[in-house]
Amino acid sequence: MALFARPLLSRWGIALMHGLLIYILVSAFSTEVVKMLYQPPPDLTVHEIHQLVIDTLEGLAVILIGYGVALEEREVLRDMSGLRLEPAQEAFEHQIDHACHRAGLLLLLLGLFSEIALK
């Protein structure tokens, strides 16, 4: 498990996942939601367009919730996969764990509030 967990839980892996997440959120929002609102397909009713927009936003909220939970529990995931380092590096990793916990909590709350607002 450490073979797969090491690249994903490293700070570079997290930075890459942040970039990928931002790309997915921005591209899905701009290509699906904005396009659907400004250039709706002529064969769909207003209700169907509204439902498509809601479904897309709910999918994005689920991504935020899932990634927020995983990011929030980085320290536990490192423990489970046996990714412990020497004490000097472990202090730095603990700071990263703390920052990930805060960022993950914010993403989780953003996703949950988005879900609540869409209902």
N, CA, C and O of each residue as an XYZ file, in Angstrom:
476
protein
N       0.822     -1.195      0.000
C       0.000      0.000      0.000
C       0.862      1.254      0.000
O       0.473      2.274     -0.570
N       2.029      1.188      0.634
C       2.911      2.351      0.697
C       3.380      2.763     -0.692
O       3.643      3.940     -0.936
N       3.485      1.808     -1.593
C       3.923      2.107     -2.955
C       2.962      3.071     -3.646
O       3.396      3.979     -4.356
N       1.676      2.879     -3.444
C       0.679      3.756     -4.057
C       0.425      5.006     -3.216
O       0.122      6.070     -3.756
N       0.547      4.876     -1.909
C       0.210      5.992     -1.022
C       1.292      7.063     -1.015
O       0.983      8.248     -0.890
N       2.542      6.671     -1.146
C       3.630      7.647     -1.049
C       3.480      8.796     -2.044
O       3.550      9.954     -1.630
N       3.275      8.529     -3.351
C       3.140      9.670     -4.270
C       1.868     10.482     -4.045
O       1.874     11.698     -4.236
N       0.787      9.836     -3.648
C      -0.476     10.555     -3.460
C      -0.482     11.410     -2.203
O      -1.125     12.459     -2.173
N       0.229     10.974     -1.161
C       0.220     11.689      0.106
C       1.390     12.650      0.260
O       1.477     13.365      1.258
N       2.291     12.675     -0.717
C       3.407     13.614     -0.642
C       2.896     15.025     -0.908
O       1.800     15.211     -1.438
N       3.692     16.005     -0.539
C       3.228     17.383     -0.762
C       3.094     17.687     -2.247
O       2.237     18.481     -2.635
N       3.930     17.069     -3.089
C       3.820     17.280     -4.532
C       2.585     16.573     -5.090
O       1.939     17.070     -6.012
N       2.272     15.430     -4.531
C       1.056     14.732     -4.940
C      -0.188     15.517     -4.575
O      -1.148     15.580     -5.343
N      -0.159     16.115     -3.395
C      -1.292     16.933     -2.961
C      -1.405     18.176     -3.836
O      -2.509     18.567     -4.214
N      -0.279     18.796     -4.159
C      -0.303     19.972     -5.039
C      -0.852     19.600     -6.414
O      -1.622     20.357     -7.004
N      -0.457     18.440     -6.919
C      -0.970     17.974     -8.209
C      -2.478     17.719     -8.136
O      -3.215     18.064     -9.060
N      -2.930     17.116     -7.039
C      -4.366     16.865     -6.869
C      -5.140     18.177     -6.746
O      -6.254     18.289     -7.258
N      -4.553     19.172     -6.066
C      -5.199     20.489     -5.991
C      -5.374     21.071     -7.390
O      -6.448     21.559     -7.742
N      -4.308     21.012     -8.180
C      -4.379     21.534     -9.538
C      -5.417     20.806    -10.375
O      -6.182     21.426    -11.114
N      -5.438     19.479    -10.252
C      -6.421     18.684    -10.985
C      -7.838     19.019    -10.533
O      -8.746     19.135    -11.356
N      -8.023     19.171     -9.237
C      -9.337     19.519     -8.701
C      -9.792     20.884     -9.208
O     -10.943     21.048     -9.614
N      -8.902     21.848     -9.185
C      -9.251     23.184     -9.678
C      -9.609     23.122    -11.156
O     -10.578     23.746    -11.589
N      -8.828     22.371    -11.934
C      -9.117     22.228    -13.361
C     -10.499     21.606    -13.587
O     -11.273     22.085    -14.415
N     -10.800     20.536    -12.846
C     -12.100     19.867    -13.004
C     -13.239     20.801    -12.626
O     -14.232     20.896    -13.348
N     -13.101     21.489    -11.501
C     -14.178     22.369    -11.047
C     -14.399     23.532    -12.009
O     -15.536     23.839    -12.366
N     -13.316     24.174    -12.426
C     -13.448     25.332    -13.313
C     -13.960     24.912    -14.682
O     -14.842     25.561    -15.244
N     -13.413     23.831    -15.219
C     -13.844     23.427    -16.556
C     -15.285     22.920    -16.546
O     -16.047     23.216    -17.467
N     -15.664     22.171    -15.531
C     -17.044     21.690    -15.468
C     -18.004     22.854    -15.275
O     -19.068     22.901    -15.893
N     -17.626     23.780    -14.425
C     -18.513     24.920    -14.194
C     -18.615     25.791    -15.439
O     -19.708     26.204    -15.829
N     -17.477     26.067    -16.058
C     -17.515     26.987    -17.201
C     -18.110     26.341    -18.445
O     -18.848     26.995    -19.183
N     -17.804     25.074    -18.690
C     -18.310     24.467    -19.914
C     -19.734     23.959    -19.773
O     -20.500     23.991    -20.736
N     -20.091     23.496    -18.603
C     -21.430     22.926    -18.444
C     -22.434     23.942    -17.929
O     -23.449     24.202    -18.575
N     -22.153     24.511    -16.775
C     -23.146     25.360    -16.122
C     -23.330     26.676    -16.862
O     -24.451     27.039    -17.216
N     -22.243     27.388    -17.095
C     -22.350     28.698    -17.742
C     -22.870     28.547    -19.172
O     -23.730     29.314    -19.607
N     -22.356     27.574    -19.891
C     -22.826     27.349    -21.267
C     -24.310     26.995    -21.278
O     -25.063     27.462    -22.133
N     -24.718     26.176    -20.332
C     -26.115     25.754    -20.284
C     -27.031     26.941    -19.964
O     -28.156     27.008    -20.459
N     -26.551     27.868    -19.143
C     -27.385     29.014    -18.784
C     -27.447     30.062    -19.887
O     -28.492     30.677    -20.101
N     -26.332     30.270    -20.589
C     -26.296     31.320    -21.615
C     -26.641     30.834    -23.018
O     -27.125     31.608    -23.843
N     -26.393     29.556    -23.290
C     -26.730     28.999    -24.599
C     -27.444     27.665    -24.399
O     -26.888     26.611    -24.710
N     -28.657     27.703    -23.890
C     -29.360     26.446    -23.637
C     -29.719     25.733    -24.937
O     -30.024     26.381    -25.939
N     -29.685     24.424    -24.922
C     -30.115     23.683    -26.109
C     -31.592     23.968    -26.393
O     -32.400     23.998    -25.465
N     -31.944     24.173    -27.631
C     -33.331     24.549    -27.953
C     -34.344     23.435    -27.707
O     -35.536     23.707    -27.564
N     -33.886     22.188    -27.655
C     -34.837     21.086    -27.502
C     -35.141     20.759    -26.036
O     -35.911     19.838    -25.762
N     -34.549     21.498    -25.090
C     -34.797     21.239    -23.673
C     -35.683     22.316    -23.070
O     -35.620     23.485    -23.451
N     -36.507     21.896    -22.122
C     -37.341     22.860    -21.405
C     -36.513     23.538    -20.324
O     -35.407     23.100    -20.009
N     -37.046     24.587    -19.771
C     -36.356     25.305    -18.697
C     -36.139     24.385    -17.499
O     -35.085     24.428    -16.865
N     -37.119     23.567    -17.194
C     -36.994     22.636    -16.076
C     -35.868     21.626    -16.315
O     -35.105     21.319    -15.399
N     -35.765     21.115    -17.528
C     -34.708     20.145    -17.843
C     -33.324     20.792    -17.778
O     -32.370     20.168    -17.312
N     -33.211     22.024    -18.237
C     -31.937     22.747    -18.150
C     -31.576     22.979    -16.694
O     -30.429     22.782    -16.294
N     -32.547     23.394    -15.907
C     -32.322     23.617    -14.475
C     -31.855     22.330    -13.805
O     -30.935     22.353    -12.987
N     -32.475     21.224    -14.143
C     -32.100     19.940    -13.547
C     -30.684     19.530    -13.951
O     -29.947     18.987    -13.128
N     -30.294     19.776    -15.193
C     -28.928     19.470    -15.635
C     -27.895     20.303    -14.881
O     -26.843     19.798    -14.490
N     -28.204     21.577    -14.683
C     -27.300     22.452    -13.933
C     -27.180     21.974    -12.491
O     -26.074     21.910    -11.954
N     -28.293     21.639    -11.860
C     -28.289     21.148    -10.480
C     -27.487     19.851    -10.381
O     -26.695     19.685     -9.452
N     -27.681     18.939    -11.318
C     -26.947     17.670    -11.302
C     -25.438     17.893    -11.424
O     -24.655     17.231    -10.743
N     -25.036     18.815    -12.281
C     -23.611     19.123    -12.435
C     -23.044     19.712    -11.157
O     -21.967     19.315    -10.712
N     -23.760     20.653    -10.564
C     -23.286     21.277     -9.327
C     -23.243     20.273     -8.174
O     -22.347     20.339     -7.334
N     -24.192     19.355     -8.127
C     -24.164     18.318     -7.096
C     -22.952     17.402     -7.277
O     -22.325     16.999     -6.297
N     -22.628     17.077     -8.516
C     -21.441     16.272     -8.779
C     -20.170     16.971     -8.327
O     -19.273     16.339     -7.769
N     -20.093     18.272     -8.567
C     -18.927     19.034     -8.122
C     -18.868     19.090     -6.593
O     -17.784     19.033     -6.012
N     -20.015     19.202     -5.950
C     -20.050     19.213     -4.485
C     -19.586     17.879     -3.914
O     -18.895     17.849     -2.896
N     -19.956     16.782     -4.554
C     -19.509     15.456     -4.102
C     -17.986     15.333     -4.220
O     -17.337     14.752     -3.350
N     -17.425     15.878     -5.293
C     -15.969     15.867     -5.446
C     -15.320     16.655     -4.320
O     -14.328     16.208     -3.744
N     -15.866     17.821     -3.999
C     -15.322     18.627     -2.904
C     -15.399     17.890     -1.574
O     -14.452     17.923     -0.789
N     -16.512     17.234     -1.320
C     -16.679     16.508     -0.055
C     -15.681     15.358      0.034
O     -15.001     15.205      1.048
N     -15.588     14.555     -1.015
C     -14.681     13.412     -0.989
C     -13.234     13.816     -0.865
O     -12.496     13.234     -0.069
N     -12.810     14.800     -1.634
C     -11.421     15.239     -1.557
C     -11.141     15.915     -0.220
O     -10.050     15.770      0.333
N     -12.121     16.653      0.303
C     -11.942     17.302      1.602
C     -11.740     16.288      2.712
O     -10.885     16.486      3.575
N     -12.504     15.209      2.710
C     -12.357     14.170      3.732
C     -10.994     13.496      3.610
O     -10.317     13.279      4.614
N     -10.590     13.165      2.388
C      -9.289     12.515      2.191
C      -8.149     13.434      2.608
O      -7.192     12.988      3.240
N      -8.243     14.689      2.267
C      -7.194     15.643      2.620
C      -7.156     15.880      4.124
O      -6.086     16.003      4.719
N      -8.322     15.940      4.719
C      -8.417     16.160      6.166
C      -7.758     15.022      6.943
O      -7.188     15.258      8.008
N      -7.826     13.828      6.445
C      -7.298     12.658      7.144
C      -5.939     12.197      6.593
O      -5.633     11.006      6.630
N      -5.141     13.114      6.091
C      -3.829     12.760      5.537
C      -2.959     12.053      6.566
O      -2.284     11.076      6.241
N      -2.967     12.535      7.795
C      -2.127     11.927      8.833
C      -2.538     10.480      9.090
O      -1.679      9.608      9.222
N      -3.821     10.221      9.160
C      -4.314      8.853      9.374
C      -3.952      7.968      8.185
O      -3.560      6.815      8.364
N      -4.084      8.502      6.980
C      -3.723      7.736      5.793
C      -2.227      7.419      5.771
O      -1.828      6.331      5.354
N      -1.405      8.362      6.217
C       0.040      8.088      6.299
C       0.326      7.005      7.330
O       1.191      6.156      7.114
N      -0.388      7.027      8.443
C      -0.225      5.981      9.460
C      -0.625      4.618      8.912
O       0.092      3.634      9.093
N      -1.766      4.564      8.245
C      -2.269      3.297      7.724
C      -1.329      2.699      6.678
O      -1.181      1.479      6.593
N      -0.702      3.553      5.891
C       0.166      3.041      4.839
C       1.612      2.893      5.281
O       2.460      2.483      4.489
N       1.906      3.223      6.543
C       3.259      3.048      7.070
C       4.252      4.070      6.560
O       5.443      3.775      6.470
N       3.795      5.256      6.227
C       4.679      6.296      5.704
C       5.178      7.198      6.815
O       4.846      8.383      6.848
N       5.958      6.664      7.710
C       6.572      7.450      8.777
C       8.031      7.682      8.420
O       8.704      6.792      7.900
N       8.517      8.894      8.705
C       9.870      9.295      8.344
C      10.705      9.490      9.594
O      10.224      9.285     10.708
N      11.947      9.884      9.413
C      12.801     10.162     10.568
C      12.291     11.411     11.277
O      11.598     12.227     10.668
N      12.628     11.572     12.563
C      12.016     12.647     13.367
C      12.153     14.055     12.791
O      11.222     14.852     12.910
N      13.278     14.381     12.177
C      13.444     15.733     11.631
C      12.452     15.990     10.501
O      11.875     17.074     10.423
N      12.250     15.023      9.638
C      11.296     15.176      8.546
C       9.862     15.041      9.038
O       8.947     15.644      8.479
N       9.676     14.255     10.075
C       8.324     14.023     10.588
C       7.721     15.302     11.160
O       6.509     15.498     11.068
N       8.533     16.173     11.746
C       8.022     17.443     12.266
C       7.482     18.306     11.121
O       6.440     18.946     11.260
N       8.186     18.318     10.003
C       7.728     19.068      8.842
C       6.452     18.452      8.274
O       5.525     19.169      7.898
N       6.409     17.124      8.213
C       5.218     16.439      7.714
C       4.021     16.692      8.622
O       2.888     16.772      8.148
N       4.266     16.818      9.925
C       3.186     17.121     10.857
C       2.586     18.492     10.551
O       1.372     18.672     10.649
N       3.423     19.452     10.182
C       2.915     20.770      9.791
C       2.078     20.673      8.520
O       1.046     21.332      8.396
N       2.532     19.847      7.575
C       1.755     19.646      6.349
C       0.421     18.977      6.683
O      -0.616     19.352      6.136
N       0.446     17.975      7.590
C      -0.791     17.313      8.013
C      -1.774     18.322      8.600
O      -2.974     18.272      8.329
N      -1.241     19.238      9.409
C      -2.087     20.250     10.044
C      -2.703     21.176      8.987
O      -3.891     21.492      9.060
N      -1.913     21.604      8.020
C      -2.431     22.465      6.947
C      -3.453     21.707      6.100
O      -4.467     22.274      5.693
N      -3.187     20.424      5.835
C      -4.124     19.617      5.050
C      -5.431     19.412      5.803
O      -6.504     19.391      5.200
N      -5.339     19.262      7.120
C      -6.544     19.085      7.929
C      -7.436     20.323      7.803
O      -8.649     20.206      7.628
N      -6.829     21.498      7.891
C      -7.603     22.734      7.785
C      -8.191     22.906      6.387
O      -9.371     23.229      6.245
N      -7.379     22.693      5.360
C      -7.860     22.843      3.985
C      -8.943     21.809      3.677
O      -9.938     22.119      3.021
N      -8.744     20.578      4.156
C      -9.740     19.535      3.932
C     -11.058     19.854      4.592
O     -12.122     19.617      4.020
N     -10.991     20.396      5.800
C     -12.214     20.782      6.501
C     -12.954     21.879      5.737
O     -14.180     21.842      5.629
N     -12.219     22.850      5.210
C     -12.857     23.917      4.432
C     -13.496     23.375      3.162
O     -14.606     23.776      2.809
N     -12.805     22.461      2.464
C     -13.385     21.867      1.258
C     -14.621     21.043      1.595
O     -15.618     21.076      0.872
N     -14.547     20.307      2.693
C     -15.692     19.512      3.136
C     -16.888     20.405      3.432
O     -18.003     20.117      2.996
N     -16.665     21.476      4.165
C     -17.760     22.395      4.484
C     -18.305     23.080      3.237
O     -19.516     23.260      3.111
N     -17.428     23.461      2.320
C     -17.881     24.076      1.078
C     -18.756     23.113      0.288
O     -19.799     23.504     -0.235
N     -18.335     21.861      0.201
C     -19.131     20.870     -0.497
C     -20.468     20.599      0.186
O     -21.493     20.463     -0.481
N     -20.457     20.523      1.515
C     -21.703     20.292      2.249
C     -22.659     21.471      2.126
O     -23.858     21.277      1.927
N     -22.142     22.689      2.241
C     -23.001     23.862      2.091
C     -23.542     23.951      0.665
O     -24.677     24.381      0.458
N     -22.747     23.551     -0.305
C     -23.220     23.540     -1.687
C     -24.372     22.551     -1.841
O     -25.380     22.853     -2.478
N     -24.214     21.376     -1.255
C     -25.284     20.376     -1.316
C     -26.557     20.902     -0.647
O     -27.657     20.720     -1.168
N     -26.403     21.543      0.489
C     -27.566     22.072      1.201
C     -28.244     23.154      0.375
O     -29.472     23.206      0.302
N     -27.442     24.023     -0.250
C     -28.011     25.118     -1.052
C     -28.729     24.584     -2.284
O     -29.673     25.213     -2.764
N     -28.303     23.446     -2.802
C     -28.922     22.892     -4.012
C     -30.218     22.137     -3.722
O     -30.974     21.839     -4.647
N     -30.478     21.830     -2.482
C     -31.683     21.062     -2.147
C     -32.870     21.935     -1.929
O     -33.958     21.437     -1.641
